[in-house]
Amino acid sequence: MLTQGLSGHVGDLIFYERNGKPFCRRMPQYGPDSMSAASKQSSREFAKASKAAKSIRSALNGLWQPAKEETTIYRLNKAVYAALREDTGHARGKRVFSANALHQHLKDFRYNKKAVMTIGGIDTIRQEDGCILVKLPPNWQHWLNPPKDTRYIQLHAAALDMDLDNNTCVGTATAASCVALGEKQHSLLLPAVPAKATATIVVLQLRFLHTDTDIQANNSASNEQAFITAVLEPALPPAEKQEQSSKAPRIARKKRSAAAILATASQPTPVPFPSLAIDAHSIASPPSVKKDKKPPALVNVE
């Protein structure tokens, strides 16, 4: 086929490949008024989400290369774009990311959809000291279907502190463990990395191994999986954490429940006693105290 291996555009024709097959389409014709203002804003927001998703992939690739397939990029872009659209506090075209919205749409996202390796009931907890505990349930290995020659399961956890306003990763923390097949409850502890970021994305990778020396069982993409366990609020730097704690008491004093406000309003207001006129002549003077005189001294007369 003459178009085999072609990519790019020739004239108004665009050549590209998808899933290993060549395709050709005609370049769309855009006029000056072909897109409305809303369409342009949506297009800019999708571009913003795509750049944010790319920064997440780049941050993870800097630690270890997760197994992926041809739909990974599209699915991640779509999930990040859906998280951006959750922002109702800003107008279209000015929306921003939040940790809660990212958690809603990225939790349990699988990088490799071909590998059926998902674990339910994983607890990802931000502790008081800022460290992140990834706690697997007691029956976590029951969710997996390892090959016959598997002896160990390799666990990799990573915490990515993402600044999605600038599409950069401002901090990372990792933890790894090699678990024997059949072991029950297990956990990984990620150290705290205080950073001024949008959110902290926690990723867990599973690999089936022959031995504990990193020899992958069956060397297939279906035996390796990375998925997002949670998206957390970032650990604040000490200066910002102290500033928030100093503001907390003032905010707490202002907050009152509706029941407390109604109870205060229903209580009667105490009436002050009327003031009494005071006559200066009616005030009795304090009794005078008489001082005893000393007796006269006695003089002997002979």
Contacts in CASP RR format, 6 or more apart in sequence:
PFRMAT RR
TARGET T0000
AUTHOR 0000-0000-0000
METHOD contacts of the structure
MODEL  1
MLTQGLSGHVGDLIFYERNGKPFCRRMPQYGPDSMSAASKQSSREFAKAS
KAAKSIRSALNGLWQPAKEETTIYRLNKAVYAALREDTGHARGKRVFSAN
ALHQHLKDFRYNKKAVMTIGGIDTIRQEDGCILVKLPPNWQHWLNPPKDT
RYIQLHAAALDMDLDNNTCVGTATAASCVALGEKQHSLLLPAVPAKATAT
IVVLQLRFLHTDTDIQANNSASNEQAFITAVLEPALPPAEKQEQSSKAPR
IARKKRSAAAILATASQPTPVPFPSLAIDAHSIASPPSVKKDKKPPALVN
VE
1 22 0 8 1.000
3 15 0 8 1.000
3 22 0 8 1.000
3 24 0 8 1.000
4 22 0 8 1.000
5 15 0 8 1.000
5 17 0 8 1.000
5 22 0 8 1.000
6 15 0 8 1.000
6 22 0 8 1.000
7 15 0 8 1.000
7 16 0 8 1.000
7 17 0 8 1.000
8 14 0 8 1.000
8 15 0 8 1.000
8 16 0 8 1.000
9 15 0 8 1.000
9 27 0 8 1.000
11 27 0 8 1.000
12 26 0 8 1.000
12 27 0 8 1.000
13 24 0 8 1.000
13 25 0 8 1.000
13 26 0 8 1.000
13 27 0 8 1.000
14 24 0 8 1.000
14 25 0 8 1.000
14 26 0 8 1.000
14 27 0 8 1.000
15 22 0 8 1.000
15 23 0 8 1.000
15 24 0 8 1.000
16 22 0 8 1.000
16 23 0 8 1.000
16 24 0 8 1.000
16 25 0 8 1.000
17 23 0 8 1.000
18 70 0 8 1.000
19 70 0 8 1.000
35 43 0 8 1.000
38 92 0 8 1.000
41 92 0 8 1.000
41 93 0 8 1.000
42 92 0 8 1.000
42 93 0 8 1.000
44 93 0 8 1.000
45 81 0 8 1.000
45 84 0 8 1.000
45 85 0 8 1.000
45 92 0 8 1.000
45 93 0 8 1.000
45 95 0 8 1.000
46 77 0 8 1.000
46 81 0 8 1.000
48 84 0 8 1.000
49 77 0 8 1.000
49 80 0 8 1.000
49 81 0 8 1.000
49 83 0 8 1.000
49 84 0 8 1.000
50 77 0 8 1.000
50 80 0 8 1.000
50 81 0 8 1.000
51 167 0 8 1.000
52 80 0 8 1.000
52 84 0 8 1.000
52 97 0 8 1.000
52 162 0 8 1.000
52 164 0 8 1.000
52 167 0 8 1.000
53 73 0 8 1.000
53 76 0 8 1.000
53 77 0 8 1.000
53 79 0 8 1.000
53 80 0 8 1.000
54 167 0 8 1.000
55 162 0 8 1.000
55 164 0 8 1.000
55 167 0 8 1.000
55 168 0 8 1.000
55 169 0 8 1.000
56 76 0 8 1.000
56 80 0 8 1.000
56 160 0 8 1.000
56 162 0 8 1.000
56 201 0 8 1.000
57 73 0 8 1.000
57 76 0 8 1.000
58 169 0 8 1.000
59 160 0 8 1.000
59 162 0 8 1.000
59 169 0 8 1.000
59 172 0 8 1.000
60 66 0 8 1.000
60 158 0 8 1.000
60 160 0 8 1.000
60 203 0 8 1.000
60 226 0 8 1.000
63 158 0 8 1.000
63 172 0 8 1.000
63 174 0 8 1.000
64 156 0 8 1.000
64 158 0 8 1.000
64 205 0 8 1.000
66 111 0 8 1.000
66 112 0 8 1.000
66 203 0 8 1.000
66 205 0 8 1.000
66 224 0 8 1.000
66 226 0 8 1.000
67 111 0 8 1.000
67 112 0 8 1.000
67 115 0 8 1.000
67 221 0 8 1.000
67 224 0 8 1.000
67 225 0 8 1.000
67 226 0 8 1.000
68 111 0 8 1.000
68 112 0 8 1.000
69 112 0 8 1.000
69 113 0 8 1.000
69 114 0 8 1.000
69 221 0 8 1.000
71 113 0 8 1.000
72 111 0 8 1.000
72 112 0 8 1.000
72 113 0 8 1.000
75 109 0 8 1.000
75 113 0 8 1.000
76 109 0 8 1.000
79 105 0 8 1.000
79 106 0 8 1.000
79 109 0 8 1.000
80 102 0 8 1.000
80 105 0 8 1.000
80 106 0 8 1.000
82 105 0 8 1.000
83 97 0 8 1.000
83 98 0 8 1.000
83 101 0 8 1.000
83 102 0 8 1.000
83 104 0 8 1.000
83 105 0 8 1.000
83 106 0 8 1.000
84 95 0 8 1.000
84 96 0 8 1.000
84 97 0 8 1.000
84 101 0 8 1.000
85 95 0 8 1.000
86 98 0 8 1.000
86 100 0 8 1.000
86 101 0 8 1.000
86 104 0 8 1.000
86 105 0 8 1.000
87 95 0 8 1.000
87 96 0 8 1.000
87 97 0 8 1.000
87 98 0 8 1.000
87 101 0 8 1.000
89 95 0 8 1.000
90 96 0 8 1.000
96 165 0 8 1.000
97 164 0 8 1.000
97 165 0 8 1.000
97 198 0 8 1.000
97 199 0 8 1.000
98 198 0 8 1.000
98 199 0 8 1.000
99 198 0 8 1.000
99 199 0 8 1.000
99 200 0 8 1.000
99 231 0 8 1.000
99 232 0 8 1.000
99 233 0 8 1.000
99 234 0 8 1.000
102 198 0 8 1.000
102 199 0 8 1.000
102 201 0 8 1.000
102 231 0 8 1.000
103 199 0 8 1.000
103 230 0 8 1.000
103 231 0 8 1.000
103 232 0 8 1.000
106 201 0 8 1.000
106 228 0 8 1.000
106 231 0 8 1.000
107 228 0 8 1.000
107 229 0 8 1.000
107 230 0 8 1.000
107 231 0 8 1.000
108 118 0 8 1.000
108 227 0 8 1.000
108 228 0 8 1.000
108 229 0 8 1.000
109 227 0 8 1.000
109 228 0 8 1.000
110 118 0 8 1.000
110 225 0 8 1.000
110 226 0 8 1.000
110 227 0 8 1.000
111 225 0 8 1.000
111 226 0 8 1.000
111 227 0 8 1.000
112 221 0 8 1.000
112 222 0 8 1.000
112 224 0 8 1.000
112 225 0 8 1.000
112 226 0 8 1.000
114 221 0 8 1.000
114 222 0 8 1.000
115 221 0 8 1.000
115 222 0 8 1.000
115 223 0 8 1.000
115 224 0 8 1.000
115 225 0 8 1.000
116 145 0 8 1.000
116 222 0 8 1.000
117 143 0 8 1.000
117 144 0 8 1.000
117 145 0 8 1.000
117 206 0 8 1.000
117 223 0 8 1.000
117 224 0 8 1.000
117 225 0 8 1.000
118 143 0 8 1.000
118 225 0 8 1.000
118 227 0 8 1.000
119 136 0 8 1.000
119 137 0 8 1.000
119 140 0 8 1.000
119 143 0 8 1.000
119 144 0 8 1.000
119 206 0 8 1.000
120 137 0 8 1.000
120 140 0 8 1.000
120 143 0 8 1.000
121 137 0 8 1.000
122 134 0 8 1.000
122 135 0 8 1.000
122 136 0 8 1.000
122 137 0 8 1.000
122 140 0 8 1.000
122 204 0 8 1.000
122 229 0 8 1.000
122 230 0 8 1.000
123 133 0 8 1.000
123 134 0 8 1.000
123 135 0 8 1.000
123 137 0 8 1.000
124 132 0 8 1.000
124 133 0 8 1.000
124 134 0 8 1.000
124 135 0 8 1.000
124 202 0 8 1.000
124 229 0 8 1.000
124 230 0 8 1.000
124 232 0 8 1.000
125 132 0 8 1.000
125 133 0 8 1.000
125 135 0 8 1.000
126 132 0 8 1.000
126 200 0 8 1.000
126 232 0 8 1.000
126 233 0 8 1.000
126 235 0 8 1.000
127 133 0 8 1.000
129 192 0 8 1.000
130 192 0 8 1.000
130 194 0 8 1.000
130 235 0 8 1.000
131 189 0 8 1.000
131 190 0 8 1.000
131 191 0 8 1.000
131 192 0 8 1.000
132 159 0 8 1.000
132 173 0 8 1.000
132 189 0 8 1.000
132 190 0 8 1.000
132 192 0 8 1.000
132 200 0 8 1.000
132 202 0 8 1.000
132 232 0 8 1.000
133 187 0 8 1.000
133 188 0 8 1.000
133 189 0 8 1.000
133 190 0 8 1.000
134 157 0 8 1.000
134 175 0 8 1.000
134 187 0 8 1.000
134 188 0 8 1.000
134 189 0 8 1.000
134 190 0 8 1.000
134 202 0 8 1.000
134 204 0 8 1.000
134 229 0 8 1.000
135 185 0 8 1.000
135 187 0 8 1.000
136 185 0 8 1.000
136 186 0 8 1.000
136 187 0 8 1.000
137 185 0 8 1.000
138 184 0 8 1.000
138 185 0 8 1.000
139 184 0 8 1.000
140 184 0 8 1.000
140 185 0 8 1.000
140 186 0 8 1.000
141 153 0 8 1.000
141 181 0 8 1.000
141 182 0 8 1.000
141 183 0 8 1.000
141 184 0 8 1.000
144 153 0 8 1.000
144 206 0 8 1.000
146 153 0 8 1.000
146 181 0 8 1.000
146 208 0 8 1.000
146 217 0 8 1.000
146 223 0 8 1.000
147 208 0 8 1.000
147 217 0 8 1.000
147 218 0 8 1.000
147 223 0 8 1.000
149 210 0 8 1.000
149 217 0 8 1.000
149 218 0 8 1.000
150 181 0 8 1.000
150 208 0 8 1.000
150 209 0 8 1.000
150 210 0 8 1.000
150 217 0 8 1.000
151 180 0 8 1.000
151 181 0 8 1.000
151 209 0 8 1.000
151 210 0 8 1.000
151 211 0 8 1.000
151 212 0 8 1.000
151 217 0 8 1.000
152 178 0 8 1.000
152 179 0 8 1.000
152 180 0 8 1.000
152 181 0 8 1.000
152 208 0 8 1.000
152 209 0 8 1.000
152 210 0 8 1.000
152 211 0 8 1.000
152 212 0 8 1.000
153 178 0 8 1.000
153 179 0 8 1.000
153 180 0 8 1.000
153 181 0 8 1.000
153 206 0 8 1.000
153 207 0 8 1.000
153 208 0 8 1.000
153 209 0 8 1.000
154 176 0 8 1.000
154 177 0 8 1.000
154 178 0 8 1.000
154 179 0 8 1.000
154 205 0 8 1.000
154 206 0 8 1.000
154 207 0 8 1.000
154 208 0 8 1.000
154 209 0 8 1.000
154 214 0 8 1.000
155 176 0 8 1.000
155 177 0 8 1.000
155 178 0 8 1.000
155 179 0 8 1.000
155 186 0 8 1.000
155 188 0 8 1.000
155 204 0 8 1.000
155 205 0 8 1.000
155 206 0 8 1.000
156 174 0 8 1.000
156 175 0 8 1.000
156 176 0 8 1.000
156 204 0 8 1.000
156 205 0 8 1.000
156 207 0 8 1.000
156 226 0 8 1.000
157 174 0 8 1.000
157 175 0 8 1.000
157 176 0 8 1.000
157 188 0 8 1.000
157 190 0 8 1.000
157 202 0 8 1.000
157 203 0 8 1.000
157 204 0 8 1.000
157 205 0 8 1.000
158 172 0 8 1.000
158 173 0 8 1.000
158 174 0 8 1.000
158 190 0 8 1.000
158 202 0 8 1.000
158 203 0 8 1.000
158 205 0 8 1.000
159 172 0 8 1.000
159 173 0 8 1.000
159 174 0 8 1.000
159 190 0 8 1.000
159 193 0 8 1.000
159 200 0 8 1.000
159 201 0 8 1.000
159 202 0 8 1.000
159 203 0 8 1.000
160 169 0 8 1.000
160 171 0 8 1.000
160 172 0 8 1.000
160 200 0 8 1.000
160 201 0 8 1.000
160 202 0 8 1.000
160 203 0 8 1.000
161 169 0 8 1.000
161 170 0 8 1.000
161 171 0 8 1.000
161 172 0 8 1.000
161 193 0 8 1.000
161 195 0 8 1.000
161 197 0 8 1.000
161 199 0 8 1.000
161 200 0 8 1.000
161 234 0 8 1.000
161 235 0 8 1.000
162 168 0 8 1.000
162 169 0 8 1.000
162 170 0 8 1.000
162 197 0 8 1.000
162 198 0 8 1.000
162 199 0 8 1.000
162 200 0 8 1.000
162 201 0 8 1.000
163 169 0 8 1.000
163 170 0 8 1.000
163 195 0 8 1.000
163 196 0 8 1.000
163 197 0 8 1.000
163 198 0 8 1.000
164 198 0 8 1.000
164 199 0 8 1.000
165 198 0 8 1.000
170 195 0 8 1.000
170 196 0 8 1.000
170 197 0 8 1.000
171 193 0 8 1.000
171 195 0 8 1.000
171 197 0 8 1.000
172 193 0 8 1.000
173 190 0 8 1.000
173 191 0 8 1.000
173 192 0 8 1.000
173 193 0 8 1.000
174 190 0 8 1.000
175 188 0 8 1.000
175 189 0 8 1.000
175 190 0 8 1.000
175 191 0 8 1.000
176 188 0 8 1.000
177 186 0 8 1.000
177 188 0 8 1.000
178 209 0 8 1.000
178 212 0 8 1.000
179 186 0 8 1.000
188 204 0 8 1.000
190 202 0 8 1.000
192 235 0 8 1.000
193 235 0 8 1.000
194 235 0 8 1.000
194 236 0 8 1.000
194 237 0 8 1.000
194 238 0 8 1.000
194 241 0 8 1.000
195 234 0 8 1.000
195 235 0 8 1.000
195 237 0 8 1.000
196 234 0 8 1.000
196 236 0 8 1.000
196 237 0 8 1.000
196 240 0 8 1.000
197 234 0 8 1.000
198 234 0 8 1.000
199 231 0 8 1.000
199 232 0 8 1.000
199 233 0 8 1.000
199 234 0 8 1.000
200 231 0 8 1.000
200 232 0 8 1.000
200 233 0 8 1.000
200 234 0 8 1.000
200 235 0 8 1.000
201 228 0 8 1.000
201 231 0 8 1.000
202 228 0 8 1.000
202 229 0 8 1.000
202 230 0 8 1.000
202 231 0 8 1.000
202 232 0 8 1.000
203 226 0 8 1.000
203 227 0 8 1.000
203 228 0 8 1.000
203 229 0 8 1.000
204 226 0 8 1.000
204 227 0 8 1.000
204 228 0 8 1.000
204 229 0 8 1.000
205 224 0 8 1.000
205 225 0 8 1.000
205 226 0 8 1.000
206 224 0 8 1.000
206 225 0 8 1.000
206 226 0 8 1.000
207 216 0 8 1.000
207 223 0 8 1.000
207 224 0 8 1.000
208 216 0 8 1.000
208 217 0 8 1.000
208 218 0 8 1.000
208 223 0 8 1.000
208 224 0 8 1.000
209 215 0 8 1.000
209 216 0 8 1.000
209 217 0 8 1.000
210 216 0 8 1.000
210 217 0 8 1.000
216 223 0 8 1.000
216 224 0 8 1.000
217 223 0 8 1.000
236 244 0 8 1.000
END
